[in-house]
């Protein structure tokens, strides 16, 4: 069975033969826009025996959404995922899993994360968090190398450039 979740950060949410859950994330949207959809997706795959999370076409997104999705893969006790250091204000922001989530947690079952060279930024962070915390097996190509926060800055009327304004700390 397959459902269409296109406008909520997913390309596909389905149950594969062999009772395997499959989530294909296009991006990590702001939790205010996508938290309900993540809860519904996790509920949909909650009874499967293993889970595949496909990040091969995921260009990243909100670190808060990365933390929210990670929260479904750990118990209720908060787990430290990583930190982001920001040059402006010389500050460090910590990211932890949430004590409470709206949907069903996916615990005590295998999780596999698929990556490619197009897996970038927040998607890299997600894969790294799960690998570092030994919660998932990562399968695929080396990711794109953009797991650092930043933004676009106008150089002149014809050009913008991306400049990192912080860095990830694990």
Chimera marker file (.cmm) of the C-alpha trace (Angstrom):
<marker_set name="trace">
<marker id="1" x="0.000" y="0.000" z="0.000" r="1" g="1" b="0" radius="0.5"/>
<marker id="2" x="1.273" y="3.447" z="-0.853" r="1" g="1" b="0" radius="0.5"/>
<marker id="3" x="0.153" y="6.910" z="0.193" r="1" g="1" b="0" radius="0.5"/>
<marker id="4" x="0.949" y="10.281" z="-1.396" r="1" g="1" b="0" radius="0.5"/>
<marker id="5" x="2.589" y="12.761" z="0.989" r="1" g="1" b="0" radius="0.5"/>
<marker id="6" x="4.286" y="14.990" z="-1.634" r="1" g="1" b="0" radius="0.5"/>
<marker id="7" x="3.710" y="18.430" z="-0.113" r="1" g="1" b="0" radius="0.5"/>
<marker id="8" x="4.861" y="17.497" z="3.373" r="1" g="1" b="0" radius="0.5"/>
<marker id="9" x="8.537" y="16.581" z="2.934" r="1" g="1" b="0" radius="0.5"/>
<marker id="10" x="7.978" y="13.017" z="1.722" r="1" g="1" b="0" radius="0.5"/>
<marker id="11" x="8.056" y="11.483" z="-1.723" r="1" g="1" b="0" radius="0.5"/>
<marker id="12" x="6.737" y="8.135" z="-0.499" r="1" g="1" b="0" radius="0.5"/>
<marker id="13" x="5.510" y="6.488" z="2.650" r="1" g="1" b="0" radius="0.5"/>
<marker id="14" x="4.736" y="2.817" z="2.190" r="1" g="1" b="0" radius="0.5"/>
<marker id="15" x="4.908" y="-0.706" z="3.535" r="1" g="1" b="0" radius="0.5"/>
<marker id="16" x="7.045" y="-2.969" z="1.374" r="1" g="1" b="0" radius="0.5"/>
<marker id="17" x="6.788" y="-6.739" z="1.002" r="1" g="1" b="0" radius="0.5"/>
<marker id="18" x="8.232" y="-8.525" z="3.981" r="1" g="1" b="0" radius="0.5"/>
<marker id="19" x="6.655" y="-5.962" z="6.335" r="1" g="1" b="0" radius="0.5"/>
<marker id="20" x="9.349" y="-3.329" z="5.782" r="1" g="1" b="0" radius="0.5"/>
<marker id="21" x="8.477" y="0.352" z="6.253" r="1" g="1" b="0" radius="0.5"/>
<marker id="22" x="9.782" y="2.853" z="3.700" r="1" g="1" b="0" radius="0.5"/>
<marker id="23" x="9.983" y="6.638" z="4.122" r="1" g="1" b="0" radius="0.5"/>
<marker id="24" x="11.442" y="8.732" z="1.313" r="1" g="1" b="0" radius="0.5"/>
<marker id="25" x="12.173" y="12.248" z="2.596" r="1" g="1" b="0" radius="0.5"/>
<marker id="26" x="12.558" y="15.087" z="0.069" r="1" g="1" b="0" radius="0.5"/>
<marker id="27" x="13.466" y="17.610" z="2.753" r="1" g="1" b="0" radius="0.5"/>
<marker id="28" x="13.233" y="18.395" z="6.431" r="1" g="1" b="0" radius="0.5"/>
<marker id="29" x="10.515" y="21.056" z="6.554" r="1" g="1" b="0" radius="0.5"/>
<marker id="30" x="9.931" y="23.334" z="9.515" r="1" g="1" b="0" radius="0.5"/>
<marker id="31" x="8.248" y="21.313" z="12.302" r="1" g="1" b="0" radius="0.5"/>
<marker id="32" x="5.331" y="23.755" z="12.373" r="1" g="1" b="0" radius="0.5"/>
<marker id="33" x="4.564" y="22.760" z="8.779" r="1" g="1" b="0" radius="0.5"/>
<marker id="34" x="5.314" y="19.065" z="8.927" r="1" g="1" b="0" radius="0.5"/>
<marker id="35" x="5.032" y="17.673" z="12.477" r="1" g="1" b="0" radius="0.5"/>
<marker id="36" x="1.521" y="16.256" z="11.936" r="1" g="1" b="0" radius="0.5"/>
<marker id="37" x="2.607" y="14.598" z="8.715" r="1" g="1" b="0" radius="0.5"/>
<marker id="38" x="5.649" y="13.031" z="10.383" r="1" g="1" b="0" radius="0.5"/>
<marker id="39" x="3.382" y="11.669" z="13.129" r="1" g="1" b="0" radius="0.5"/>
<marker id="40" x="1.014" y="10.192" z="10.520" r="1" g="1" b="0" radius="0.5"/>
<marker id="41" x="3.912" y="8.671" z="8.569" r="1" g="1" b="0" radius="0.5"/>
<marker id="42" x="5.424" y="7.122" z="11.681" r="1" g="1" b="0" radius="0.5"/>
<marker id="43" x="2.027" y="5.747" z="12.691" r="1" g="1" b="0" radius="0.5"/>
<marker id="44" x="1.672" y="4.250" z="9.205" r="1" g="1" b="0" radius="0.5"/>
<marker id="45" x="4.985" y="2.326" z="9.451" r="1" g="1" b="0" radius="0.5"/>
<marker id="46" x="4.778" y="1.609" z="13.200" r="1" g="1" b="0" radius="0.5"/>
<marker id="47" x="3.841" y="-2.064" z="12.857" r="1" g="1" b="0" radius="0.5"/>
<marker id="48" x="6.625" y="-2.950" z="10.408" r="1" g="1" b="0" radius="0.5"/>
<marker id="49" x="9.581" y="-5.179" z="11.279" r="1" g="1" b="0" radius="0.5"/>
<marker id="50" x="12.274" y="-2.823" z="9.909" r="1" g="1" b="0" radius="0.5"/>
<marker id="51" x="12.407" y="0.674" z="8.456" r="1" g="1" b="0" radius="0.5"/>
<marker id="52" x="14.197" y="2.160" z="5.440" r="1" g="1" b="0" radius="0.5"/>
<marker id="53" x="14.613" y="5.945" z="5.407" r="1" g="1" b="0" radius="0.5"/>
<marker id="54" x="15.595" y="7.130" z="1.944" r="1" g="1" b="0" radius="0.5"/>
<marker id="55" x="17.563" y="10.402" z="1.895" r="1" g="1" b="0" radius="0.5"/>
<marker id="56" x="19.125" y="9.969" z="-1.565" r="1" g="1" b="0" radius="0.5"/>
<marker id="57" x="17.387" y="13.049" z="-2.980" r="1" g="1" b="0" radius="0.5"/>
<marker id="58" x="17.170" y="15.072" z="0.235" r="1" g="1" b="0" radius="0.5"/>
<marker id="59" x="18.822" y="18.502" z="0.159" r="1" g="1" b="0" radius="0.5"/>
<marker id="60" x="18.379" y="19.184" z="3.875" r="1" g="1" b="0" radius="0.5"/>
<marker id="61" x="16.268" y="21.634" z="5.782" r="1" g="1" b="0" radius="0.5"/>
<marker id="62" x="15.390" y="22.458" z="9.348" r="1" g="1" b="0" radius="0.5"/>
<marker id="63" x="17.616" y="21.076" z="12.129" r="1" g="1" b="0" radius="0.5"/>
<marker id="64" x="14.563" y="21.226" z="14.394" r="1" g="1" b="0" radius="0.5"/>
<marker id="65" x="12.747" y="18.823" z="12.051" r="1" g="1" b="0" radius="0.5"/>
<marker id="66" x="15.821" y="16.565" z="11.966" r="1" g="1" b="0" radius="0.5"/>
<marker id="67" x="15.628" y="16.406" z="15.777" r="1" g="1" b="0" radius="0.5"/>
<marker id="68" x="11.870" y="15.748" z="15.672" r="1" g="1" b="0" radius="0.5"/>
<marker id="69" x="12.194" y="12.835" z="13.234" r="1" g="1" b="0" radius="0.5"/>
<marker id="70" x="15.116" y="11.423" z="15.253" r="1" g="1" b="0" radius="0.5"/>
<marker id="71" x="12.872" y="11.582" z="18.323" r="1" g="1" b="0" radius="0.5"/>
<marker id="72" x="10.673" y="8.847" z="16.862" r="1" g="1" b="0" radius="0.5"/>
<marker id="73" x="13.655" y="6.484" z="16.755" r="1" g="1" b="0" radius="0.5"/>
<marker id="74" x="14.673" y="6.839" z="20.416" r="1" g="1" b="0" radius="0.5"/>
<marker id="75" x="12.871" y="6.407" z="23.740" r="1" g="1" b="0" radius="0.5"/>
<marker id="76" x="11.299" y="9.163" z="25.831" r="1" g="1" b="0" radius="0.5"/>
<marker id="77" x="14.553" y="10.069" z="27.625" r="1" g="1" b="0" radius="0.5"/>
<marker id="78" x="16.077" y="12.954" z="25.625" r="1" g="1" b="0" radius="0.5"/>
<marker id="79" x="19.190" y="12.028" z="23.617" r="1" g="1" b="0" radius="0.5"/>
<marker id="80" x="21.763" y="14.660" z="22.645" r="1" g="1" b="0" radius="0.5"/>
<marker id="81" x="22.048" y="14.663" z="18.841" r="1" g="1" b="0" radius="0.5"/>
<marker id="82" x="24.501" y="17.446" z="18.047" r="1" g="1" b="0" radius="0.5"/>
<marker id="83" x="25.192" y="21.159" z="18.394" r="1" g="1" b="0" radius="0.5"/>
<marker id="84" x="25.353" y="24.028" z="15.943" r="1" g="1" b="0" radius="0.5"/>
<marker id="85" x="27.809" y="26.833" z="16.589" r="1" g="1" b="0" radius="0.5"/>
<marker id="86" x="26.789" y="30.228" z="15.180" r="1" g="1" b="0" radius="0.5"/>
<marker id="87" x="29.384" y="32.912" z="14.476" r="1" g="1" b="0" radius="0.5"/>
<marker id="88" x="26.855" y="35.680" z="14.991" r="1" g="1" b="0" radius="0.5"/>
<marker id="89" x="26.478" y="36.006" z="18.719" r="1" g="1" b="0" radius="0.5"/>
<marker id="90" x="29.237" y="33.450" z="19.333" r="1" g="1" b="0" radius="0.5"/>
<marker id="91" x="26.612" y="30.974" z="20.517" r="1" g="1" b="0" radius="0.5"/>
<marker id="92" x="26.084" y="27.227" z="20.479" r="1" g="1" b="0" radius="0.5"/>
<marker id="93" x="22.633" y="25.697" z="20.042" r="1" g="1" b="0" radius="0.5"/>
<marker id="94" x="22.042" y="22.145" z="21.317" r="1" g="1" b="0" radius="0.5"/>
<marker id="95" x="19.711" y="19.680" z="19.593" r="1" g="1" b="0" radius="0.5"/>
<marker id="96" x="18.075" y="16.867" z="21.543" r="1" g="1" b="0" radius="0.5"/>
<marker id="97" x="15.370" y="14.318" z="20.848" r="1" g="1" b="0" radius="0.5"/>
<marker id="98" x="11.960" y="15.185" z="22.263" r="1" g="1" b="0" radius="0.5"/>
<marker id="99" x="10.528" y="13.646" z="25.385" r="1" g="1" b="0" radius="0.5"/>
<marker id="100" x="7.096" y="13.498" z="23.744" r="1" g="1" b="0" radius="0.5"/>
<marker id="101" x="6.038" y="12.927" z="20.144" r="1" g="1" b="0" radius="0.5"/>
<marker id="102" x="2.572" y="12.952" z="18.608" r="1" g="1" b="0" radius="0.5"/>
<marker id="103" x="2.880" y="9.600" z="16.821" r="1" g="1" b="0" radius="0.5"/>
<marker id="104" x="4.151" y="6.131" z="17.633" r="1" g="1" b="0" radius="0.5"/>
<marker id="105" x="7.873" y="5.717" z="18.314" r="1" g="1" b="0" radius="0.5"/>
<marker id="106" x="9.840" y="3.224" z="16.240" r="1" g="1" b="0" radius="0.5"/>
<marker id="107" x="11.920" y="1.341" z="18.816" r="1" g="1" b="0" radius="0.5"/>
<marker id="108" x="13.857" y="-1.931" z="19.064" r="1" g="1" b="0" radius="0.5"/>
<marker id="109" x="13.772" y="-2.583" z="15.322" r="1" g="1" b="0" radius="0.5"/>
<marker id="110" x="16.378" y="-2.110" z="12.617" r="1" g="1" b="0" radius="0.5"/>
<marker id="111" x="16.570" y="1.200" z="10.758" r="1" g="1" b="0" radius="0.5"/>
<marker id="112" x="18.455" y="1.653" z="7.473" r="1" g="1" b="0" radius="0.5"/>
<marker id="113" x="19.260" y="5.045" z="5.948" r="1" g="1" b="0" radius="0.5"/>
<marker id="114" x="19.953" y="5.325" z="2.204" r="1" g="1" b="0" radius="0.5"/>
<marker id="115" x="22.332" y="8.116" z="1.092" r="1" g="1" b="0" radius="0.5"/>
<marker id="116" x="23.746" y="9.473" z="-2.162" r="1" g="1" b="0" radius="0.5"/>
<marker id="117" x="25.915" y="12.347" z="-3.331" r="1" g="1" b="0" radius="0.5"/>
<marker id="118" x="22.671" y="14.396" z="-3.394" r="1" g="1" b="0" radius="0.5"/>
<marker id="119" x="22.106" y="13.817" z="0.352" r="1" g="1" b="0" radius="0.5"/>
<marker id="120" x="23.016" y="17.248" z="1.713" r="1" g="1" b="0" radius="0.5"/>
<marker id="121" x="22.987" y="19.521" z="4.746" r="1" g="1" b="0" radius="0.5"/>
<marker id="122" x="20.279" y="18.542" z="7.248" r="1" g="1" b="0" radius="0.5"/>
<marker id="123" x="19.918" y="15.134" z="5.583" r="1" g="1" b="0" radius="0.5"/>
<marker id="124" x="23.617" y="14.520" z="6.229" r="1" g="1" b="0" radius="0.5"/>
<marker id="125" x="23.107" y="15.583" z="9.821" r="1" g="1" b="0" radius="0.5"/>
<marker id="126" x="20.222" y="13.124" z="10.184" r="1" g="1" b="0" radius="0.5"/>
<marker id="127" x="22.282" y="10.231" z="8.774" r="1" g="1" b="0" radius="0.5"/>
<marker id="128" x="25.289" y="11.179" z="10.898" r="1" g="1" b="0" radius="0.5"/>
<marker id="129" x="23.225" y="11.462" z="14.086" r="1" g="1" b="0" radius="0.5"/>
<marker id="130" x="21.813" y="7.970" z="13.628" r="1" g="1" b="0" radius="0.5"/>
<marker id="131" x="25.181" y="6.493" z="12.656" r="1" g="1" b="0" radius="0.5"/>
<marker id="132" x="27.027" y="8.168" z="15.527" r="1" g="1" b="0" radius="0.5"/>
<marker id="133" x="24.402" y="7.050" z="18.046" r="1" g="1" b="0" radius="0.5"/>
<marker id="134" x="24.380" y="3.521" z="16.583" r="1" g="1" b="0" radius="0.5"/>
<marker id="135" x="20.663" y="3.687" z="15.830" r="1" g="1" b="0" radius="0.5"/>
<marker id="136" x="20.814" y="2.990" z="12.082" r="1" g="1" b="0" radius="0.5"/>
<marker id="137" x="22.857" y="1.338" z="9.385" r="1" g="1" b="0" radius="0.5"/>
<marker id="138" x="23.852" y="3.811" z="6.657" r="1" g="1" b="0" radius="0.5"/>
<marker id="139" x="23.889" y="2.446" z="3.101" r="1" g="1" b="0" radius="0.5"/>
<marker id="140" x="24.939" y="4.251" z="-0.076" r="1" g="1" b="0" radius="0.5"/>
<marker id="141" x="27.242" y="6.868" z="-1.480" r="1" g="1" b="0" radius="0.5"/>
<marker id="142" x="29.243" y="9.492" z="0.372" r="1" g="1" b="0" radius="0.5"/>
<marker id="143" x="26.987" y="12.486" z="1.010" r="1" g="1" b="0" radius="0.5"/>
<marker id="144" x="27.372" y="15.916" z="-0.614" r="1" g="1" b="0" radius="0.5"/>
<marker id="145" x="29.394" y="17.614" z="2.130" r="1" g="1" b="0" radius="0.5"/>
<marker id="146" x="27.122" y="20.510" z="3.055" r="1" g="1" b="0" radius="0.5"/>
<marker id="147" x="26.229" y="19.827" z="6.671" r="1" g="1" b="0" radius="0.5"/>
<marker id="148" x="26.857" y="23.362" z="7.836" r="1" g="1" b="0" radius="0.5"/>
<marker id="149" x="24.409" y="26.220" z="8.365" r="1" g="1" b="0" radius="0.5"/>
<marker id="150" x="24.590" y="29.395" z="6.370" r="1" g="1" b="0" radius="0.5"/>
<marker id="151" x="22.732" y="31.582" z="3.978" r="1" g="1" b="0" radius="0.5"/>
<marker id="152" x="22.709" y="33.507" z="0.744" r="1" g="1" b="0" radius="0.5"/>
<marker id="153" x="24.448" y="36.858" z="0.525" r="1" g="1" b="0" radius="0.5"/>
<marker id="154" x="24.082" y="39.237" z="-2.415" r="1" g="1" b="0" radius="0.5"/>
<marker id="155" x="27.396" y="40.114" z="-4.040" r="1" g="1" b="0" radius="0.5"/>
<marker id="156" x="25.949" y="42.417" z="-6.714" r="1" g="1" b="0" radius="0.5"/>
<marker id="157" x="22.784" y="42.644" z="-8.808" r="1" g="1" b="0" radius="0.5"/>
<marker id="158" x="23.641" y="39.435" z="-10.694" r="1" g="1" b="0" radius="0.5"/>
<marker id="159" x="25.199" y="37.181" z="-8.078" r="1" g="1" b="0" radius="0.5"/>
<marker id="160" x="24.446" y="35.674" z="-4.697" r="1" g="1" b="0" radius="0.5"/>
<marker id="161" x="26.716" y="33.327" z="-2.820" r="1" g="1" b="0" radius="0.5"/>
<marker id="162" x="26.223" y="30.863" z="-0.008" r="1" g="1" b="0" radius="0.5"/>
<marker id="163" x="28.395" y="31.579" z="3.015" r="1" g="1" b="0" radius="0.5"/>
<marker id="164" x="28.567" y="29.302" z="6.049" r="1" g="1" b="0" radius="0.5"/>
<marker id="165" x="27.630" y="31.221" z="9.194" r="1" g="1" b="0" radius="0.5"/>
<marker id="166" x="28.122" y="28.359" z="11.594" r="1" g="1" b="0" radius="0.5"/>
<marker id="167" x="29.309" y="24.793" z="11.955" r="1" g="1" b="0" radius="0.5"/>
<marker id="168" x="28.061" y="21.494" z="13.222" r="1" g="1" b="0" radius="0.5"/>
<marker id="169" x="29.604" y="20.037" z="16.370" r="1" g="1" b="0" radius="0.5"/>
<marker id="170" x="29.218" y="16.423" z="17.411" r="1" g="1" b="0" radius="0.5"/>
<link id1="1" id2="2" r="1" g="1" b="0" radius="0.2"/>
<link id1="2" id2="3" r="1" g="1" b="0" radius="0.2"/>
<link id1="3" id2="4" r="1" g="1" b="0" radius="0.2"/>
<link id1="4" id2="5" r="1" g="1" b="0" radius="0.2"/>
<link id1="5" id2="6" r="1" g="1" b="0" radius="0.2"/>
<link id1="6" id2="7" r="1" g="1" b="0" radius="0.2"/>
<link id1="7" id2="8" r="1" g="1" b="0" radius="0.2"/>
<link id1="8" id2="9" r="1" g="1" b="0" radius="0.2"/>
<link id1="9" id2="10" r="1" g="1" b="0" radius="0.2"/>
<link id1="10" id2="11" r="1" g="1" b="0" radius="0.2"/>
<link id1="11" id2="12" r="1" g="1" b="0" radius="0.2"/>
<link id1="12" id2="13" r="1" g="1" b="0" radius="0.2"/>
<link id1="13" id2="14" r="1" g="1" b="0" radius="0.2"/>
<link id1="14" id2="15" r="1" g="1" b="0" radius="0.2"/>
<link id1="15" id2="16" r="1" g="1" b="0" radius="0.2"/>
<link id1="16" id2="17" r="1" g="1" b="0" radius="0.2"/>
<link id1="17" id2="18" r="1" g="1" b="0" radius="0.2"/>
<link id1="18" id2="19" r="1" g="1" b="0" radius="0.2"/>
<link id1="19" id2="20" r="1" g="1" b="0" radius="0.2"/>
<link id1="20" id2="21" r="1" g="1" b="0" radius="0.2"/>
<link id1="21" id2="22" r="1" g="1" b="0" radius="0.2"/>
<link id1="22" id2="23" r="1" g="1" b="0" radius="0.2"/>
<link id1="23" id2="24" r="1" g="1" b="0" radius="0.2"/>
<link id1="24" id2="25" r="1" g="1" b="0" radius="0.2"/>
<link id1="25" id2="26" r="1" g="1" b="0" radius="0.2"/>
<link id1="26" id2="27" r="1" g="1" b="0" radius="0.2"/>
<link id1="27" id2="28" r="1" g="1" b="0" radius="0.2"/>
<link id1="28" id2="29" r="1" g="1" b="0" radius="0.2"/>
<link id1="29" id2="30" r="1" g="1" b="0" radius="0.2"/>
<link id1="30" id2="31" r="1" g="1" b="0" radius="0.2"/>
<link id1="31" id2="32" r="1" g="1" b="0" radius="0.2"/>
<link id1="32" id2="33" r="1" g="1" b="0" radius="0.2"/>
<link id1="33" id2="34" r="1" g="1" b="0" radius="0.2"/>
<link id1="34" id2="35" r="1" g="1" b="0" radius="0.2"/>
<link id1="35" id2="36" r="1" g="1" b="0" radius="0.2"/>
<link id1="36" id2="37" r="1" g="1" b="0" radius="0.2"/>
<link id1="37" id2="38" r="1" g="1" b="0" radius="0.2"/>
<link id1="38" id2="39" r="1" g="1" b="0" radius="0.2"/>
<link id1="39" id2="40" r="1" g="1" b="0" radius="0.2"/>
<link id1="40" id2="41" r="1" g="1" b="0" radius="0.2"/>
<link id1="41" id2="42" r="1" g="1" b="0" radius="0.2"/>
<link id1="42" id2="43" r="1" g="1" b="0" radius="0.2"/>
<link id1="43" id2="44" r="1" g="1" b="0" radius="0.2"/>
<link id1="44" id2="45" r="1" g="1" b="0" radius="0.2"/>
<link id1="45" id2="46" r="1" g="1" b="0" radius="0.2"/>
<link id1="46" id2="47" r="1" g="1" b="0" radius="0.2"/>
<link id1="47" id2="48" r="1" g="1" b="0" radius="0.2"/>
<link id1="48" id2="49" r="1" g="1" b="0" radius="0.2"/>
<link id1="49" id2="50" r="1" g="1" b="0" radius="0.2"/>
<link id1="50" id2="51" r="1" g="1" b="0" radius="0.2"/>
<link id1="51" id2="52" r="1" g="1" b="0" radius="0.2"/>
<link id1="52" id2="53" r="1" g="1" b="0" radius="0.2"/>
<link id1="53" id2="54" r="1" g="1" b="0" radius="0.2"/>
<link id1="54" id2="55" r="1" g="1" b="0" radius="0.2"/>
<link id1="55" id2="56" r="1" g="1" b="0" radius="0.2"/>
<link id1="56" id2="57" r="1" g="1" b="0" radius="0.2"/>
<link id1="57" id2="58" r="1" g="1" b="0" radius="0.2"/>
<link id1="58" id2="59" r="1" g="1" b="0" radius="0.2"/>
<link id1="59" id2="60" r="1" g="1" b="0" radius="0.2"/>
<link id1="60" id2="61" r="1" g="1" b="0" radius="0.2"/>
<link id1="61" id2="62" r="1" g="1" b="0" radius="0.2"/>
<link id1="62" id2="63" r="1" g="1" b="0" radius="0.2"/>
<link id1="63" id2="64" r="1" g="1" b="0" radius="0.2"/>
<link id1="64" id2="65" r="1" g="1" b="0" radius="0.2"/>
<link id1="65" id2="66" r="1" g="1" b="0" radius="0.2"/>
<link id1="66" id2="67" r="1" g="1" b="0" radius="0.2"/>
<link id1="67" id2="68" r="1" g="1" b="0" radius="0.2"/>
<link id1="68" id2="69" r="1" g="1" b="0" radius="0.2"/>
<link id1="69" id2="70" r="1" g="1" b="0" radius="0.2"/>
<link id1="70" id2="71" r="1" g="1" b="0" radius="0.2"/>
<link id1="71" id2="72" r="1" g="1" b="0" radius="0.2"/>
<link id1="72" id2="73" r="1" g="1" b="0" radius="0.2"/>
<link id1="73" id2="74" r="1" g="1" b="0" radius="0.2"/>
<link id1="74" id2="75" r="1" g="1" b="0" radius="0.2"/>
<link id1="75" id2="76" r="1" g="1" b="0" radius="0.2"/>
<link id1="76" id2="77" r="1" g="1" b="0" radius="0.2"/>
<link id1="77" id2="78" r="1" g="1" b="0" radius="0.2"/>
<link id1="78" id2="79" r="1" g="1" b="0" radius="0.2"/>
<link id1="79" id2="80" r="1" g="1" b="0" radius="0.2"/>
<link id1="80" id2="81" r="1" g="1" b="0" radius="0.2"/>
<link id1="81" id2="82" r="1" g="1" b="0" radius="0.2"/>
<link id1="82" id2="83" r="1" g="1" b="0" radius="0.2"/>
<link id1="83" id2="84" r="1" g="1" b="0" radius="0.2"/>
<link id1="84" id2="85" r="1" g="1" b="0" radius="0.2"/>
<link id1="85" id2="86" r="1" g="1" b="0" radius="0.2"/>
<link id1="86" id2="87" r="1" g="1" b="0" radius="0.2"/>
<link id1="87" id2="88" r="1" g="1" b="0" radius="0.2"/>
<link id1="88" id2="89" r="1" g="1" b="0" radius="0.2"/>
<link id1="89" id2="90" r="1" g="1" b="0" radius="0.2"/>
<link id1="90" id2="91" r="1" g="1" b="0" radius="0.2"/>
<link id1="91" id2="92" r="1" g="1" b="0" radius="0.2"/>
<link id1="92" id2="93" r="1" g="1" b="0" radius="0.2"/>
<link id1="93" id2="94" r="1" g="1" b="0" radius="0.2"/>
<link id1="94" id2="95" r="1" g="1" b="0" radius="0.2"/>
<link id1="95" id2="96" r="1" g="1" b="0" radius="0.2"/>
<link id1="96" id2="97" r="1" g="1" b="0" radius="0.2"/>
<link id1="97" id2="98" r="1" g="1" b="0" radius="0.2"/>
<link id1="98" id2="99" r="1" g="1" b="0" radius="0.2"/>
<link id1="99" id2="100" r="1" g="1" b="0" radius="0.2"/>
<link id1="100" id2="101" r="1" g="1" b="0" radius="0.2"/>
<link id1="101" id2="102" r="1" g="1" b="0" radius="0.2"/>
<link id1="102" id2="103" r="1" g="1" b="0" radius="0.2"/>
<link id1="103" id2="104" r="1" g="1" b="0" radius="0.2"/>
<link id1="104" id2="105" r="1" g="1" b="0" radius="0.2"/>
<link id1="105" id2="106" r="1" g="1" b="0" radius="0.2"/>
<link id1="106" id2="107" r="1" g="1" b="0" radius="0.2"/>
<link id1="107" id2="108" r="1" g="1" b="0" radius="0.2"/>
<link id1="108" id2="109" r="1" g="1" b="0" radius="0.2"/>
<link id1="109" id2="110" r="1" g="1" b="0" radius="0.2"/>
<link id1="110" id2="111" r="1" g="1" b="0" radius="0.2"/>
<link id1="111" id2="112" r="1" g="1" b="0" radius="0.2"/>
<link id1="112" id2="113" r="1" g="1" b="0" radius="0.2"/>
<link id1="113" id2="114" r="1" g="1" b="0" radius="0.2"/>
<link id1="114" id2="115" r="1" g="1" b="0" radius="0.2"/>
<link id1="115" id2="116" r="1" g="1" b="0" radius="0.2"/>
<link id1="116" id2="117" r="1" g="1" b="0" radius="0.2"/>
<link id1="117" id2="118" r="1" g="1" b="0" radius="0.2"/>
<link id1="118" id2="119" r="1" g="1" b="0" radius="0.2"/>
<link id1="119" id2="120" r="1" g="1" b="0" radius="0.2"/>
<link id1="120" id2="121" r="1" g="1" b="0" radius="0.2"/>
<link id1="121" id2="122" r="1" g="1" b="0" radius="0.2"/>
<link id1="122" id2="123" r="1" g="1" b="0" radius="0.2"/>
<link id1="123" id2="124" r="1" g="1" b="0" radius="0.2"/>
<link id1="124" id2="125" r="1" g="1" b="0" radius="0.2"/>
<link id1="125" id2="126" r="1" g="1" b="0" radius="0.2"/>
<link id1="126" id2="127" r="1" g="1" b="0" radius="0.2"/>
<link id1="127" id2="128" r="1" g="1" b="0" radius="0.2"/>
<link id1="128" id2="129" r="1" g="1" b="0" radius="0.2"/>
<link id1="129" id2="130" r="1" g="1" b="0" radius="0.2"/>
<link id1="130" id2="131" r="1" g="1" b="0" radius="0.2"/>
<link id1="131" id2="132" r="1" g="1" b="0" radius="0.2"/>
<link id1="132" id2="133" r="1" g="1" b="0" radius="0.2"/>
<link id1="133" id2="134" r="1" g="1" b="0" radius="0.2"/>
<link id1="134" id2="135" r="1" g="1" b="0" radius="0.2"/>
<link id1="135" id2="136" r="1" g="1" b="0" radius="0.2"/>
<link id1="136" id2="137" r="1" g="1" b="0" radius="0.2"/>
<link id1="137" id2="138" r="1" g="1" b="0" radius="0.2"/>
<link id1="138" id2="139" r="1" g="1" b="0" radius="0.2"/>
<link id1="139" id2="140" r="1" g="1" b="0" radius="0.2"/>
<link id1="140" id2="141" r="1" g="1" b="0" radius="0.2"/>
<link id1="141" id2="142" r="1" g="1" b="0" radius="0.2"/>
<link id1="142" id2="143" r="1" g="1" b="0" radius="0.2"/>
<link id1="143" id2="144" r="1" g="1" b="0" radius="0.2"/>
<link id1="144" id2="145" r="1" g="1" b="0" radius="0.2"/>
<link id1="145" id2="146" r="1" g="1" b="0" radius="0.2"/>
<link id1="146" id2="147" r="1" g="1" b="0" radius="0.2"/>
<link id1="147" id2="148" r="1" g="1" b="0" radius="0.2"/>
<link id1="148" id2="149" r="1" g="1" b="0" radius="0.2"/>
<link id1="149" id2="150" r="1" g="1" b="0" radius="0.2"/>
<link id1="150" id2="151" r="1" g="1" b="0" radius="0.2"/>
<link id1="151" id2="152" r="1" g="1" b="0" radius="0.2"/>
<link id1="152" id2="153" r="1" g="1" b="0" radius="0.2"/>
<link id1="153" id2="154" r="1" g="1" b="0" radius="0.2"/>
<link id1="154" id2="155" r="1" g="1" b="0" radius="0.2"/>
<link id1="155" id2="156" r="1" g="1" b="0" radius="0.2"/>
<link id1="156" id2="157" r="1" g="1" b="0" radius="0.2"/>
<link id1="157" id2="158" r="1" g="1" b="0" radius="0.2"/>
<link id1="158" id2="159" r="1" g="1" b="0" radius="0.2"/>
<link id1="159" id2="160" r="1" g="1" b="0" radius="0.2"/>
<link id1="160" id2="161" r="1" g="1" b="0" radius="0.2"/>
<link id1="161" id2="162" r="1" g="1" b="0" radius="0.2"/>
<link id1="162" id2="163" r="1" g="1" b="0" radius="0.2"/>
<link id1="163" id2="164" r="1" g="1" b="0" radius="0.2"/>
<link id1="164" id2="165" r="1" g="1" b="0" radius="0.2"/>
<link id1="165" id2="166" r="1" g="1" b="0" radius="0.2"/>
<link id1="166" id2="167" r="1" g="1" b="0" radius="0.2"/>
<link id1="167" id2="168" r="1" g="1" b="0" radius="0.2"/>
<link id1="168" id2="169" r="1" g="1" b="0" radius="0.2"/>
<link id1="169" id2="170" r="1" g="1" b="0" radius="0.2"/>
</marker_set>
